[in-house]
């Protein structure tokens, strides 16, 4: 289950495909997956809500670790933000 589920948080409804593949691999009936399909959509949104900030935080941590995090330079490079910075 762990090997087949790697990276499913980024794929909408990807967990159902992984769950179906895992269930059939271990001999469970595929019809059981249909029972949880309704609730999985809500859980999928919750997984995405947790996954997205985690990816953002990981990008910031790695860029700081590599000493490449320069938030002021990125903000100054966008001309539409100049009026925001000055006020």
DOKE-327550 format. One record per residue: x negated, y negated, z of N, C-alpha, C in turn. Coordinates in pm, 1 decimal, padded with zeros to 6 digits. Atoms other than C-alpha are relative to their C-alpha. Layout:
BEGIN
      n_u      n_v      n_w     ca_u     ca_v     ca_w      c_u      c_v      c_w
        X        Y        Z        X        Y        Z        X        Y        Z
...
***
This chain:
BEGIN
      n_u      n_v      n_w     ca_u     ca_v     ca_w      c_u      c_v      c_w
 -00083.6  00119.5  00000.0  00000.0  00000.0  00000.0 -00087.2 -00124.6  00000.0
  00086.9  00116.7 -00006.2 -00281.3 -00242.5  00082.5 -00067.7 -00024.2 -00134.4
  00069.1  00015.1  00128.3 -00464.5 -00177.2 -00244.1  00094.3 -00049.6 -00109.1
 -00092.6  00042.0  00105.0 -00153.4 -00224.0 -00457.3  00058.9 -00137.9  00025.1
 -00064.3  00127.9 -00030.6 -00034.5 -00537.7 -00278.3 -00095.6 -00118.2 -00003.3
  00096.9  00109.0  00001.0 -00349.3 -00745.3 -00319.8  00041.4 -00107.2 -00101.0
 -00031.8  00112.7  00086.6 -00252.7 -01085.7 -00458.7  00145.0 -00015.6 -00038.5
 -00139.9  00010.2  00042.2  00125.3 -01042.2 -00475.5  00067.1 -00127.3  00046.0
 -00065.3  00121.1 -00050.0  00200.3 -01362.2 -00283.4  00007.7 -00107.3 -00107.8
 -00000.2  00100.9  00105.3  00119.8 -01566.7 -00593.2  00093.3  00033.9 -00115.5
 -00087.3 -00043.5  00108.5  00356.3 -01370.1 -00819.5  00144.1  00005.7  00050.3
 -00139.4 -00006.0 -00044.6  00730.4 -01437.0 -00782.6  00059.3  00139.3 -00019.4
 -00062.0 -00132.3 -00003.6  00913.3 -01114.8 -00695.2 -00100.1  00112.2 -00028.1
  00102.3 -00101.6  00022.7  00584.8 -00928.3 -00731.3  00001.8  00109.2  00104.1
 -00002.5 -00100.2 -00106.1  00638.8 -00751.5 -00402.1  00094.8  00114.9 -00033.0
 -00091.4 -00107.7  00037.1  00933.0 -00556.5 -00545.4 -00066.8  00100.3 -00093.6
  00070.5 -00088.2  00093.3  00716.4 -00417.2 -00823.4 -00099.8  00087.0  00076.5
  00098.1 -00073.9 -00078.8  00445.2 -00318.2 -00576.1  00070.0  00099.6  00091.2
 -00074.3 -00089.7 -00087.7  00698.7 -00170.3 -00335.2  00057.3  00118.1 -00077.5
 -00053.2 -00107.3  00083.3  00861.4  00029.9 -00613.6 -00110.1  00097.1 -00041.5
  00111.6 -00087.4  00039.9  00525.2  00161.2 -00734.9 -00050.1  00082.5  00117.0
  00047.5 -00072.2 -00117.8  00419.9  00255.0 -00384.2  00100.9  00104.9  00044.7
 -00103.9 -00094.4 -00041.7  00753.6  00418.8 -00300.6  00002.0  00123.0 -00089.6
 -00000.6 -00115.5  00090.3  00745.0  00637.9 -00610.5 -00129.2  00080.9  00012.8
  00127.0 -00072.1 -00015.0  00378.6  00723.8 -00548.9  00001.1  00093.3  00120.6
 -00004.5 -00084.4 -00119.6  00457.4  00863.3 -00204.6  00122.4  00089.8  00003.7
 -00112.8 -00090.8  00010.5  00774.3  01040.3 -00316.2  00131.4 -00051.5  00056.0
 -00126.0  00056.5 -00048.1  01042.1  00803.5 -00181.0  00089.6 -00036.0 -00118.2
 -00089.0  00033.6  00111.8  01352.2  00737.2 -00393.1 -00007.0 -00148.8 -00034.9
  00008.7  00138.4  00046.8  01337.6  00420.8 -00603.3  00126.2 -00079.5  00031.1
 -00125.4  00070.2 -00028.0  01699.8  00337.9 -00519.5 -00006.8 -00076.8  00131.9
  00015.3  00068.9 -00128.4  01592.2  00234.3 -00168.9 -00054.7 -00140.4 -00015.7
  00054.5  00133.4  00024.8  01406.5 -00062.6 -00314.5  00111.7 -00097.2 -00037.0
 -00111.9  00086.3  00039.3  01733.1 -00198.8 -00457.2  00074.7 -00054.3  00121.5
 -00068.7  00045.3 -00120.7  01872.8 -00225.4 -00105.7 -00063.9 -00127.2  00055.2
  00066.8  00116.7 -00056.7  01611.1 -00478.7 -00001.1 -00024.7 -00111.5 -00101.2
  00024.8  00100.6  00103.8  01607.1 -00674.1 -00328.8  00064.3 -00134.1  00033.5
 -00068.3  00125.2 -00033.0  01854.3 -00932.2 -00197.7 -00073.8 -00083.0  00102.4
  00070.1  00073.0 -00104.6  01659.1 -01024.4  00111.0 -00142.3 -00034.5 -00040.6
  00138.6  00024.4  00039.0  01324.1 -01009.0 -00064.9 -00019.2 -00136.4 -00064.1
  00014.0  00132.1  00062.1  01392.7 -01330.8 -00255.1 -00026.8 -00106.5  00106.6
  00021.2  00094.3 -00109.8  01413.7 -01523.0  00073.7 -00138.4  00021.1  00060.9
  00132.5 -00028.6 -00054.0  01106.5 -01348.0  00208.0 -00110.4 -00042.4 -00096.1
  00096.3  00042.2  00100.5  00926.7 -01423.8 -00117.9 -00026.3 -00149.9  00009.7
  00017.8  00144.3 -00017.6  00987.6 -01794.7 -00067.7 -00080.6 -00030.2  00125.7
  00076.3  00019.3 -00123.4  00852.9 -01767.9  00287.7 -00147.1  00036.1 -00020.7
  00139.3 -00036.2  00028.6  00539.9 -01587.6  00163.8 -00069.2 -00108.8 -00080.1
  00058.5  00106.7  00080.6  00481.8 -01859.5 -00093.7 -00023.4 -00124.8  00083.8
  00015.2  00117.3 -00086.2  00536.0 -02132.1  00165.8 -00120.8  00014.5  00092.4
  00119.5 -00023.0 -00082.3  00262.9 -01973.6  00380.0 -00126.0  00009.4 -00085.2
  00115.1 -00024.5  00085.5  00033.3 -01885.6  00091.6 -00057.0 -00128.8 -00059.4
  00046.6  00122.1  00066.3  00015.4 -02226.7 -00076.6 -00084.9 -00088.6  00090.8
  00088.5  00079.2 -00087.5 -00113.5 -02428.1  00222.1 -00128.6  00074.3  00035.7
  00120.3 -00077.5 -00028.6 -00354.9 -02145.3  00295.7 -00103.0 -00010.9 -00111.4
  00091.4  00016.9  00113.9 -00503.6 -02170.1 -00053.0 -00058.5 -00140.3 -00002.1
  00049.2  00138.3 -00004.2 -00530.5 -02547.8 -00020.9 -00106.0 -00016.9  00108.7
  00095.2  00008.8 -00110.5 -00703.4 -02520.0  00316.7 -00128.8  00074.1 -00032.5
  00119.0 -00076.9  00036.3 -00940.2 -02252.7  00188.1 -00085.3 -00076.1 -00101.4
  00075.4  00079.3  00098.2 -01037.2 -02476.9 -00105.4 -00075.5 -00113.1  00067.5
  00066.4  00109.0 -00072.1 -01115.7 -02763.4  00130.4 -00115.5  00053.0  00084.3
  00105.5 -00058.0 -00083.6 -01315.1 -02540.7  00366.0 -00120.9  00038.1 -00083.6
  00111.7 -00041.3  00085.4 -01524.7 -02395.7  00084.0 -00071.9 -00121.8 -00057.6
  00065.5  00118.5  00056.1 -01586.4 -02738.2 -00071.7 -00080.4 -00074.9  00106.2
  00079.0  00061.2 -00107.7 -01698.9 -02876.5  00266.8 -00122.8  00083.9  00031.3
  00111.5 -00089.9 -00025.6 -01916.5 -02571.0  00321.1 -00109.5 -00018.2 -00105.4
  00094.0  00020.2  00110.0 -02079.4 -02630.0 -00017.5 -00043.9 -00145.6 -00012.9
  00031.0  00143.9 -00000.7 -02107.2 -03004.2  00061.9  00041.2 -00068.8 -00130.0
 -00054.9  00057.6  00122.4 -01895.6 -03090.8 -00243.5  00132.3 -00070.5  00025.0
 -00127.5  00063.1 -00033.6 -01595.9 -03239.9 -00060.8 -00021.3 -00149.8  00012.7
  00013.0  00145.4  00001.3 -01575.5 -03611.2 -00143.6  00137.8 -00060.4 -00023.7
 -00137.8  00046.6  00021.9 -01217.1 -03727.2 -00086.0  00008.4 -00144.5 -00046.6
 -00004.9  00139.7  00042.8 -01295.6 -04096.9 -00133.5 -00032.3 -00015.4 -00148.3
  00033.1  00005.4  00142.3 -01451.4 -04038.0 -00474.5  00117.6  00047.0 -00085.6
 -00114.2 -00050.6  00075.7 -01152.8 -03837.5 -00594.5  00114.1 -00101.3  00000.9
 -00106.2  00099.7 -00010.9 -00913.6 -04104.7 -00471.2 -00032.9 -00122.5 -00083.5
  00040.6  00118.5  00074.9 -01113.5 -04386.3 -00632.4 -00001.3  00024.7 -00150.5
  00008.3 -00031.2  00142.7 -01134.0 -04207.2 -00968.2  00133.9 -00016.1 -00070.8
 -00132.1  00012.0  00060.8 -00758.8 -04238.7 -01026.4  00043.2 -00145.7  00001.4
 -00034.5  00142.5  00004.7 -00667.5 -04591.6 -01146.4  00136.8 -00031.9  00059.9
 -00133.9  00028.8 -00052.0 -00303.6 -04559.1 -01041.7  00002.3 -00009.2  00152.3
  00003.1  00005.2 -00146.2 -00411.4 -04528.7 -00677.4 -00068.1 -00127.2  00051.8
  00071.3  00118.5 -00045.5 -00602.0 -04858.0 -00668.6  00090.7 -00095.7  00077.2
 -00090.4  00088.6 -00070.2 -00296.8 -05058.2 -00564.9  00037.1  00056.5  00137.1
 -00030.6 -00062.6 -00127.9 -00227.8 -04808.0 -00286.5 -00114.5 -00022.8  00097.7
  00115.9  00017.9 -00087.0 -00580.5 -04838.1 -00148.2 -00012.2 -00143.5  00046.3
  00018.2  00139.3 -00035.5 -00576.6 -05216.7 -00149.5  00103.9 -00051.0  00096.3
 -00104.0  00049.5 -00091.1 -00254.1 -05253.8  00043.8 -00008.2  00060.8  00136.6
***
